[in-house]
Amino acid sequence: MKKILIIGGGAMGSAFSIPCLENNNKVTITEPYNKAFIKDLSSKKKFHSTLKINLPKKLIFKSYSNKIFNENFDLIVIALSLPGINFIGRELKNIKNKIPILILTKGLKFDKKKNKILTISELLSKNYNVKNLTVLKGPCLAKELANKKFTNVVVANKNIKIAKWIRNQIATKYYKVEFSKDVVGVEICSAIKNIYSMIIGAGQNLNMSSSLFQKSIIEIKYLTKYFKGDDTTVFGLAGIGDLYVSAAGGRNSKMGYYLGKGYTFVKAKKKFMFKETVEGEKLAREIGPYILKKIKKKQNSFDEQLSQISFK
Ligand SMILES: NC(=O)c1ccc[n+]([C@@H]2O[C@H](COP(=O)([O-])OP(=O)(O)OC[C@H]3O[C@@H](n4cnc5c(N)ncnc54)[C@H](O)[C@@H]3O)[C@@H](O)[C@H]2O)c1
């Protein structure tokens, strides 16, 4: 039995607790930010308002404080969304022991000082000196995992022994775990698929979406190589695998659908997706200006373009 701490009680962090508990681990979850999740997790029935299930009784909820890192956990899991990454970097900066840390968060950050796009593991290690990082990515809808539906993900670490050790703590009959040494490629693919699923969603019929799917793969391959990832990763779970699930039915492809209908991003968000986070949009705003500069396109402000995207 290992002691696992999950930081982030959103849909993914909470769903991830299920295979961890099934492996007889002692699992603690903490939520640093969202009051609704704190309420869900600290309630008697542990009914999760996004997942619409009662989480297992064995799941321990603890209020967030950085003192929690003084407890002797064997594995710390980061399940915050991208806006929480700098926060958790600052919090983990001073932890003394080298507990393995597993990152579930998908996304990339633009580092203004370095004028560089960083993956999440790069950001945590370079800017906050966080050690012993492993990433877990791949096609995984939190609701499906929470309901123990078949899910296949990839754990990436240059040291495959650590990836295997993590697999042993989390894999179940329905949660299958593969390995990869290509940490950068896995992180790049799993982040940018959110942008491409929006593009594929913009196709107004299946023939068109298939064409956009194929073009997306070519671009994902180009970008993965550009960031020094292994381009074969594009054909794995973090690449094509995750792109499929996001394009088939996620918030990004839903936004793409409205863009394809000719709505601007701003109008579609206001009218149809007011409360929903579109991760692809956030990422496009984060890395778009840098990428556009790199490919030397003379365009006005990226914000202006994003609000004017229309596939008419
Ligand atoms: N690796 C995988 O298999 C996998 C699968 C699905 C989703 N994800 C990723 O997991 C992450 C979380 O997804 P989710 O579906 O649980 O989202 P969610 O919206 O349900 O939960 C978001 C979590 O991030 C926290 N958060 C948000 N903004 C914050 C801030 N400013 N400071 C601190 N914390 C903040 C919230 O409190 C909450 O804990 C996303 O990056 C998503 O892409 C990973």
The ligand as an ORCA input file, in Angstrom:
! r2SCAN-3c Opt
* xyz 0 1
  N      -3.758     13.197    -17.997
  C      -4.990     12.799    -18.214
  O      -5.306     11.621    -18.391
  C      -6.049     13.859    -18.233
  C      -7.366     13.551    -18.576
  C      -8.313     14.545    -18.553
  C      -7.939     15.839    -18.225
  N      -6.639     16.105    -17.932
  C      -6.177     17.448    -17.570
  O      -6.343     17.601    -16.166
  C      -6.500     19.006    -15.860
  C      -7.721     19.180    -14.983
  O      -8.872     18.820    -15.714
  P     -10.291     18.675    -15.020
  O     -11.180     18.061    -16.029
  O     -10.139     18.021    -13.681
  O     -10.715     20.205    -14.814
  P     -11.683     20.793    -13.692
  O     -12.112     22.122    -14.199
  O     -12.732     19.809    -13.310
  O     -10.713     21.020    -12.428
  C      -9.710     21.995    -12.490
  C      -8.799     21.907    -11.279
  O      -7.803     22.932    -11.390
  C      -7.908     23.815    -10.269
  N      -7.624     25.196    -10.655
  C      -8.177     25.897    -11.675
  N      -7.674     27.149    -11.706
  C      -6.775     27.235    -10.683
  C      -5.920     28.267    -10.195
  N      -5.889     29.464    -10.770
  N      -5.135     27.984     -9.129
  C      -5.144     26.777     -8.548
  N      -5.937     25.757     -8.961
  C      -6.740     25.986    -10.017
  C      -9.343     23.656     -9.790
  O      -9.480     24.084     -8.477
  C      -9.539     22.157     -9.966
  O      -8.902     21.447     -8.942
  C      -6.590     19.719    -17.219
  O      -5.332     20.235    -17.554
  C      -6.954     18.608    -18.183
  O      -6.513     18.850    -19.498
  C      -5.720     15.159    -17.901
*
